[in-house]
Amino acid sequence: MAAHLQTQPKKPSSDPALLAALLPVLLVVAPLVLLFCYNVSAQENAESSRVARDSSTPFPDFLGPRTDVPVPDVRGVTRFRFLTSTDFPPFNYVDQNGRLTGFHVDLARGICDALSLGARCQIEAMPFEELEEALLQGRGEAVIAGQVPGRFCGAETVASAAFFRFAGRFAKRRDAAVTMNDPLDLAPGTRVAVIEGSAHAAYLKAFFPALTPVPVTDRPTMHLALTSAIVDTMFDDATLTANWFAAGGAANCCRFASGPYFSDRYFGAGLTVATRADDRTSAQIVRYALYEMRRKKAFQEIYLRHFPISPF
């Protein structure tokens, strides 16, 4: 029986107009902040001398090899409530009909379906800053939302394996003369639009020093620079670029050129689900369900539903 995900949206305390104004800023910094436990100094040493992994897989398997994951005993589970926020599209947000939706919401439903939790499965939305306290107070069994570095990293919480990671990718116009099979093959001085002060600007400078960055203030300006042939290519978050391709016909003019490039240091360690350290059953439910969804291809179906053009 499919799980009936009971949504219990809670009106955020922030002003909607203010949230709309801040959203572009949040999207610029999202690759840096969406992780649970991020040791900056450790990652600095680990990645100071290498370009992050390049993968051509349509949907990379971020979970890694499955070890012994026993089936949790859910007979005593009377409620399994996910906690999330409403300000991180396409992962968790409120749609035009006022419904809580997104990749995370469908993933929560899939986790519940994997263990036939049915009506015991719920999701509640609240302001992001309230999530950790609500989890520790037992108002929910799991948090499924991007986390700020340093949050959810204490002894009171644990994180699942990362089920999604952010990557950087180059994009170019379809009629561009540059082949872009590999950015390392580009002629020195090739102009690349990038958002000034972003993680992608820092990555470009560190690993592609021969290219010429063209700093822009925001994504609309960067997109216009590319489509108007002001620059040869651009470098940005792969997920947001894929969404741009899928909306408004941008895919007709532009496409990914290479990559994706993953980097814990620059783009974050990935998205996970947080549970309380003293709640082993909930942690086991999440862990088992993620691998079970992968085995049954349910995870891939959710991914394709929300990302018709793959970021990877």
C-alpha positions as CSV (number, residue, x, y, z in Angstrom):
1,M,0.0,0.0,0.0
2,A,1.4,3.4,-0.9
3,A,2.1,5.7,1.9
4,H,-0.3,8.6,2.5
5,L,2.0,11.5,3.2
6,Q,0.1,13.8,5.5
7,T,1.4,17.3,5.1
8,Q,1.1,19.7,8.0
9,P,2.4,23.0,6.6
10,K,3.2,25.7,9.1
11,K,3.2,29.3,8.0
12,P,6.8,30.6,8.0
13,S,7.5,33.4,10.4
14,S,9.4,35.3,7.7
15,D,7.7,37.9,5.4
16,P,7.0,36.4,1.9
17,A,8.2,39.5,0.1
18,L,11.5,39.4,2.1
19,L,11.9,35.7,1.4
20,A,11.4,36.4,-2.3
21,A,14.0,39.1,-2.3
22,L,16.5,36.8,-0.4
23,L,15.9,33.7,-2.5
24,P,18.4,34.6,-5.3
25,V,21.0,35.2,-2.6
26,L,20.2,31.8,-1.0
27,L,20.5,30.1,-4.4
28,V,23.9,31.6,-5.0
29,V,25.3,30.3,-1.7
30,A,23.4,27.1,-1.6
31,P,26.2,24.9,-2.8
32,L,28.3,26.1,0.0
33,V,25.8,25.7,2.8
34,L,23.8,22.6,2.0
35,L,25.7,20.0,4.1
36,F,25.4,18.6,7.5
37,C,29.0,18.2,8.9
38,Y,31.7,20.0,7.0
39,N,35.2,20.2,8.3
40,V,36.7,23.1,6.4
41,S,40.3,22.5,7.3
42,A,40.1,18.8,6.5
43,Q,38.6,19.4,3.1
44,E,41.2,22.1,2.4
45,N,44.0,19.6,2.8
46,A,42.2,16.9,0.8
47,E,41.4,19.0,-2.2
48,S,44.1,21.6,-2.4
49,S,46.0,19.9,-5.2
50,R,43.4,18.2,-7.4
51,V,40.4,18.9,-9.6
52,A,37.3,17.2,-8.2
53,R,35.9,14.1,-9.8
54,D,34.5,14.4,-13.4
55,S,31.6,12.1,-14.1
56,S,29.6,11.5,-17.3
57,T,27.0,9.2,-15.5
58,P,23.4,10.5,-16.1
59,F,22.6,9.8,-12.5
60,P,25.6,9.2,-10.2
61,D,25.1,6.8,-7.4
62,F,26.0,8.9,-4.4
63,L,25.0,6.4,-1.7
64,G,28.0,4.1,-2.4
65,P,28.1,0.4,-2.0
66,R,25.4,-1.2,0.2
67,T,26.7,-2.9,3.3
68,D,24.6,-5.0,5.6
69,V,21.4,-3.0,6.0
70,P,18.9,-5.0,8.1
71,V,15.1,-4.5,7.5
72,P,13.9,-2.2,10.4
73,D,11.2,-3.5,12.7
74,V,8.5,-0.8,12.3
75,R,5.7,-2.5,14.2
76,G,6.1,-0.2,17.1
77,V,6.4,3.0,15.0
78,T,3.2,5.0,15.5
79,R,4.4,8.0,13.6
80,F,7.2,8.9,11.2
81,R,7.2,12.7,10.7
82,F,9.6,14.5,8.4
83,L,10.5,18.1,9.1
84,T,11.4,20.5,6.3
85,S,11.2,24.1,5.2
86,T,9.5,25.8,2.2
87,D,12.2,28.0,0.7
88,F,14.5,25.6,-1.3
89,P,13.1,24.8,-4.7
90,P,13.2,22.4,-6.4
91,F,13.8,20.3,-3.3
92,N,11.2,21.7,-0.9
93,Y,8.8,24.5,-1.6
94,V,5.1,25.5,-1.8
95,D,3.7,25.4,-5.4
96,Q,1.3,27.7,-7.0
97,N,-1.6,25.8,-5.5
98,G,-0.3,26.2,-1.9
99,R,0.9,22.6,-1.7
100,L,4.2,21.5,-0.1
101,T,6.1,19.8,-2.9
102,G,9.6,19.1,-4.3
103,F,12.3,16.4,-4.5
104,H,12.5,16.1,-0.7
105,V,8.8,15.6,-0.3
106,D,8.7,12.9,-2.9
107,L,11.8,11.3,-1.4
108,A,10.1,11.3,2.0
109,R,7.1,9.6,0.5
110,G,9.4,7.0,-1.1
111,I,11.1,6.3,2.2
112,C,7.7,5.6,3.8
113,D,6.6,3.5,0.8
114,A,9.7,1.3,1.2
115,L,8.6,0.2,4.6
116,S,4.8,0.4,4.1
117,L,4.4,3.1,6.8
118,G,1.1,4.3,5.2
119,A,-0.8,6.9,7.2
120,R,1.9,6.9,9.9
121,C,4.0,9.0,7.5
122,Q,3.8,12.8,7.8
123,I,5.7,15.9,6.8
124,E,5.6,19.3,8.5
125,A,7.0,22.5,7.2
126,M,8.4,25.2,9.4
127,P,11.0,28.0,9.2
128,F,14.5,26.6,8.6
129,E,15.9,28.0,11.8
130,E,13.4,25.9,13.9
131,L,14.2,22.6,12.4
132,E,17.0,21.5,14.7
133,E,15.2,22.3,17.9
134,A,12.0,20.7,16.6
135,L,13.9,17.5,15.9
136,L,15.6,17.4,19.2
137,Q,12.3,18.0,21.0
138,G,10.8,15.0,19.3
139,R,8.3,17.0,17.2
140,G,9.6,14.9,14.2
141,E,11.6,11.8,13.5
142,A,13.8,13.2,10.6
143,V,14.8,16.4,9.0
144,I,15.0,16.4,5.2
145,A,16.3,19.8,4.2
146,G,19.7,21.4,3.4
147,Q,21.7,22.3,6.4
148,V,24.1,25.1,7.3
149,P,27.7,24.1,8.1
150,G,28.1,23.5,11.8
151,R,24.4,22.7,12.3
152,F,23.2,19.2,13.0
153,C,26.8,18.1,13.7
154,G,26.7,17.5,17.5
155,A,26.4,14.3,19.4
156,E,22.6,14.6,19.5
157,T,22.1,14.1,15.8
158,V,23.3,11.8,13.0
159,A,23.2,12.1,9.3
160,S,22.4,9.5,6.6
161,A,24.6,8.9,3.6
162,A,24.4,11.7,1.1
163,F,21.7,11.0,-1.5
164,F,22.4,14.1,-3.7
165,R,25.4,16.3,-4.3
166,F,25.9,19.6,-6.0
167,A,28.3,20.0,-8.9
168,G,29.8,22.7,-11.0
169,R,29.4,22.6,-14.8
170,F,30.4,24.7,-17.8
171,A,27.7,25.6,-20.3
172,K,27.9,27.0,-23.8
173,R,25.7,28.1,-26.7
174,R,24.8,25.4,-29.1
175,D,26.1,27.5,-32.0
176,A,29.4,28.3,-30.2
177,A,32.6,27.6,-32.1
178,V,34.4,26.2,-29.0
179,T,34.1,22.4,-28.8
180,M,34.5,22.3,-25.0
181,N,35.1,18.6,-24.8
182,D,37.3,19.4,-21.9
183,P,37.7,22.9,-20.3
184,L,41.4,22.2,-19.9
185,D,41.7,22.2,-23.7
186,L,40.3,25.7,-24.0
187,A,42.5,28.3,-25.4
188,P,44.1,30.5,-22.6
189,G,42.0,33.6,-22.1
190,T,38.7,32.0,-23.0
191,R,36.0,34.2,-21.4
192,V,33.8,32.5,-18.8
193,A,30.9,34.2,-17.1
194,V,30.7,33.4,-13.4
195,I,28.9,35.0,-10.4
196,E,31.3,37.2,-8.6
197,G,32.2,36.0,-5.1
198,S,30.6,32.6,-5.6
199,A,32.0,29.2,-4.9
200,H,32.1,28.6,-8.6
201,A,34.2,31.7,-9.1
202,A,36.7,30.4,-6.5
203,Y,36.7,27.0,-8.1
204,L,37.3,28.4,-11.6
205,K,40.2,30.5,-10.3
206,A,41.8,27.5,-8.5
207,F,41.5,24.8,-11.2
208,F,41.2,26.7,-14.5
209,P,43.6,29.7,-14.0
210,A,44.3,30.0,-17.8
211,L,40.6,30.9,-18.5
212,T,39.5,34.5,-18.1
213,P,36.6,34.9,-15.7
214,V,34.0,37.5,-16.5
215,P,32.3,38.4,-13.1
216,V,28.6,39.1,-13.1
217,T,26.3,40.1,-10.3
218,D,23.5,37.5,-10.7
219,R,22.3,34.6,-12.8
220,P,20.0,36.5,-15.2
221,T,23.0,38.7,-16.1
222,M,25.2,35.6,-16.6
223,H,22.5,33.9,-18.7
224,L,22.2,37.0,-20.9
225,A,25.9,37.2,-21.3
226,L,26.0,33.7,-22.6
227,T,22.9,33.8,-24.9
228,S,24.1,37.2,-26.3
229,A,27.5,35.8,-27.1
230,I,29.2,38.3,-24.8
231,V,31.1,35.3,-23.4
232,D,32.0,32.0,-24.8
233,T,30.8,29.9,-21.9
234,M,29.7,30.1,-18.3
235,F,30.4,28.1,-15.1
236,D,27.7,27.7,-12.4
237,D,25.8,25.2,-10.2
238,A,24.7,22.3,-12.4
239,T,21.3,21.9,-10.7
240,L,20.3,25.5,-11.2
241,T,21.7,25.5,-14.8
242,A,19.7,22.3,-15.6
243,N,16.5,24.1,-14.3
244,W,17.3,27.1,-16.5
245,F,17.6,24.8,-19.5
246,A,14.3,23.2,-18.7
247,A,12.4,26.5,-18.3
248,G,11.6,29.0,-21.0
249,G,13.2,27.1,-23.8
250,A,16.8,27.9,-22.7
251,A,17.7,24.3,-23.8
252,N,17.2,25.4,-27.4
253,C,20.0,27.9,-27.2
254,C,22.5,26.3,-24.7
255,R,23.8,23.1,-23.3
256,F,26.2,21.6,-20.8
257,A,29.8,21.5,-22.2
258,S,31.6,19.2,-19.8
259,G,31.7,17.9,-16.2
260,P,30.1,17.6,-13.8
261,Y,32.8,18.6,-11.2
262,F,32.2,17.6,-7.6
263,S,34.1,19.2,-4.7
264,D,33.3,18.9,-1.0
265,R,35.4,22.0,-0.4
266,Y,33.7,24.3,-2.9
267,F,30.3,22.8,-3.5
268,G,29.5,21.0,-0.3
269,A,29.4,17.4,0.9
270,G,25.8,16.8,-0.2
271,L,22.2,16.4,1.0
272,T,21.4,13.9,3.7
273,V,18.6,13.1,6.2
274,A,19.1,13.9,9.9
275,T,17.7,11.9,12.8
276,R,18.3,12.0,16.6
277,A,21.3,10.0,17.8
278,D,19.1,8.3,20.5
279,D,16.5,7.2,17.9
280,R,18.2,4.3,16.2
281,T,14.9,3.0,14.7
282,S,14.4,6.2,12.6
283,A,18.0,6.2,11.5
284,Q,17.7,2.5,10.4
285,I,14.4,3.3,8.6
286,V,16.1,6.1,6.5
287,R,19.2,4.1,5.8
288,Y,17.4,0.9,4.7
289,A,14.8,2.9,2.6
290,L,17.4,4.9,0.7
291,Y,19.1,1.7,-0.5
292,E,15.9,-0.1,-1.1
293,M,14.6,2.8,-3.3
294,R,17.9,2.6,-5.2
295,R,17.5,-1.1,-5.7
296,K,13.9,-0.7,-7.0
297,K,14.8,2.3,-9.2
298,A,12.3,4.4,-7.3
299,F,15.0,6.9,-6.4
300,Q,15.8,7.4,-10.1
301,E,12.1,7.9,-10.9
302,I,11.9,10.7,-8.4
303,Y,15.1,12.2,-9.8
304,L,13.8,12.2,-13.4
305,R,10.5,13.7,-12.2
306,H,12.2,16.8,-10.8
307,F,15.1,17.1,-13.1
308,P,13.9,16.4,-16.7
309,I,17.3,17.7,-17.8
310,S,20.0,16.0,-15.7
311,P,22.4,18.2,-13.9
312,F,24.9,15.4,-14.2
